[in-house]
Amino acid sequence: MDLQQICNDVCTLSKEVGSFIRAEQIKITSASIETKSENSLVTYVDKTAEKKIVEKLKELIPGCGFITEEETASHTNEDYIWIIDPLDGTTNFIHGIPCYCVSIGLMHKQKLVLGVIYEPNMDECFYSWEGANAFMNGKQIHVSKTTKLKNSLVATGFPYYDYEQSDEYIDLLKHLMKNCRGLRRIGSAAVDLAYVACGRFDSFYEYSLNPWDVAAGAFIVQQAGGKVTDFSGGNNFLFGKEIIASGNAVQNEMLKTIGQFFQK
């Protein structure tokens, strides 16, 4: 399996789909929007983009499986499984806020081996494959070398349907407001992770996420030299619905801080 060539092909595909998504934004009306569940929105653009992606990926790896947000395809017993979010940041997209992306990850026998994130508004493509460095538009990227949480810019996402731990979340937010350089919530977990990978953010954390939100980005962070864990410091970030991703130097401090508020 030539993962480098496949990654190149996925980058090309992501840019094509990203261009389609951006072009369609001006056509979105209230009639275009469906509600899947509380505060979880979808449009014909999400669904069409996913169909385009799935169709091409079936050609790249015949017989592959899929985990997809819009359930265009769902086969999870194959050795190679694509994990796809065709439009991460749908709420931003609907409201005309220029931060959303295409996110495509590839898993081989339960191990992530490839990730591509394309943000069309900035025309930035982040990508890596197993055994390679991480890149953005052809240039190698690295996670931040910041050594202290107090000097870190931290990204997160707000709960929008799972409020069971909202008190803990707000308490943690208050603590971080006083103990880091700043907090950001830009509305796309995949973009957040890409920004950790290239050092724009020093750390990112969130809970109640799905595999398609984090698969590509988590892999790219790791390939860029960073660390990715669940809130307990374990490896169940892909399916465990919680993630911390950071440059190496601040990951342990983030783990310790979050552990004070989210106890198992």
N, C-alpha and C positions, 0 to 999 in steps of 0.2 A: 504494500500500500504506500503510494507516494504521497505522504501527507503534505509536503510542501506544495506540490502541484495542486492538490485538492484545496489547500488553503488559498492559493492564488485564484482558483476558480470561484471559491466562496466569496472572496473579496470582490471579484467582478460582479457576481450575482447580487451581493449586498448593495453595491453602488447602483446597480440597475433598479433594484426594488426601492432603494432609498430615494432615487430620483422620481420614481412613480409616486411614492408617498408624498413627497414635498409638492409635486405638481398638483396633486389632488386636494391639497389642504384648502385652497380657495373655493372649492366646490362643496365643502362640508356645510350642511344646514342642520337644523334641529331634527329634521325628518331622517337624516342619515344616521342618527345616533340610537343605539339600542342599549338597554341596561341588562347586563348579564346577572348581576347581583348587586347588593348595596354598594354604591359608589364605584362599581366596576363597569366601565363603558366599553363599547365596541362599535366600530363602523364598518361599512362595506370595504373601506380601504384596508383595515386589519385583515379581513377575511381574504380579499383578493391578493394582498401581498403574501399571505401565508401559502395560498395555493400556488403562486408563482415560485416560491422558494421550495416547497415540497416537490413540485414537478421536476425542477432542475436537480435537486439533491438525489432523487431516485435514479437519475442518470449517472451521477458521479459515483455512487456506491450502490449498485443493484442489490436488492434484497435487504436493504438497511431498514432499521426501525425508526420510529419517531415519537417524541414527546413534544406536543405543540400546544400553545395557549388556546388557539381557536378550534382545536380538535379537527383540523383538516385531515390529519392522519394520526393514527394511534396504534403503534405496534411496538411493544417493549420487550420482546423476548430475543431479539436478534443480537449478534455480537457487536455490531456497529449501530449506534442510536444517535440520531440528530435531535438536539434539544433547541427549540425554535421559539423566539418571540419576534413576530414579524414587525411589531410596532410597540416598542417599550416606551411608555410615556404617552399613552393614548389621550389622557386628560389634557396634557400640554398641547398635543396636536389639535384636539377639538377646540381649545381656547385660543389657538394661534400663538402659543408660547414656543419659541424656537429651541426646544431641547427635547428630542426624542430620537430613537435609533432602531436599527435592525440588529438583532442579536442572534447569532447562530453558534452553537457549541456542538462538538462531536465527542461521544463517549464510546470507548472500546472496552467491552467486558467490565463495565462499571467504573472505568477510569477515564477521566477527561483527557483528550489528546489533541484538541484543536479548538480555537475560539476566534470568532470574528465579530466585531462591533463596528457598525458604520453609522455615524451621525451626519445626516445630509445637510443640515443647516451650516455647519462648520466645514463640511466636506472632509471629515476626519475618519480614517479607517484604522482601527486598532486590531492587531491580529498576532497570532502565534500558533505554532504546532509543536507536537512533542519532539524534544531534542533541540529546539531552536530558541533564540532570544525572542523578546517581544518587540513589536514594531508599531509605529504610527506613520502612515503615508511614506513607508520606505525607510524611515529613520528609527534606529534602535531606541527604545525607551526603558526607563528604570523607575522603580518606586523611589519615594522620597527618602532622604538620609536624615531627616529630622529625628532627633534623639529623645525629645521630651514631649509629653502630651501638652504641656503648657505652651509650647511653641507650634502646636499642630493645628491645621485647618481640618475640621472633621465634618464629614457628610453623613446624612441620615435620611430616612424616609418616615413620614408620619403614618400611623395606623389609619386605615380608612374603612375597615370592616371588622377587624378582630380587636375588640377593646378590653379583653380580659386583663391585659397587663398595661393598660393605659396609665394607671397611677405610677407604676414602676418606671414607665417610659418618661413621664413628665418629670419625675424626681431625678432621673438620670440626666435629662435635658437641662434641668436647673443646675445640676452639679457641673456639667460640661461647660455651660455658659460661663461659669466662674473659673474654670480650670483648663481651658484651651484657648487658642487664639481666636477661633470663631467657628460657627456652625453654619452649614449650608443644607438646604433641602431643595433640589432642583427638579425632582419629579420623575427620574428615570434611574432605577437601580443599576441598569447596565452601563449607563453613562457614568454614574458615580464610580463604578468599579474601573472603568476605562481611565478615569481621571486619577484614581489611586495608582494604577499601573504606570502612568506617565509622570507621577509626582505632583500633580496639581492639588490633589487632596492627600493628606498624610494618613487618613484612616476613614473607613466607612463602616457603619453598622446599621442593621435593620432586622426586624422580625416580621413574621407572617409573609414571607416571600415564597415564590414557587421556583422549581428548577429552571424554567425558561427565563426567569428574571436574572439569574446569577451564573448560569453554567459557563457561558463564554467569558464573561468578565472575571470570574474567579480564576479561571485557567490563565487568562492573560496576566492577571496580577502575579500569580505564582511564577510564570515564565519571566516576568519583569523583576524578579527577585524578592517579591513580597510574601507575606504569610496570610493564609486564609483559614479560618476556623469557625466553628459554631461558638455560642456564648460560653460553653464549658471548656473551650480549648481543644475540642475534638474535631473530627473530620466530617461530621454530618451536616455540612453547610448546604449541600445540594438538595437534599430531601427533608432536612430537619427544620426548615422554615425560619432559620436565624443565621446570621453571618456577621463576622468581623473580618475586614480585610485592611491590611496596613503595610507600611514599610516595616522591615524587621525590627527596627529600634523602638517603635512605639507599640507594637502589637501586644507585648506582655503587659504594658501599662494599661492599654485599653481593655484587655481581658480582666485584669484585676479590678478596674473601675466598674465595668459592666457587671462583674460578678457580685459587687456590693448591692446591686439593685435587682438583678434577675437571678434569684436563687433557685436551684433545682430542688 
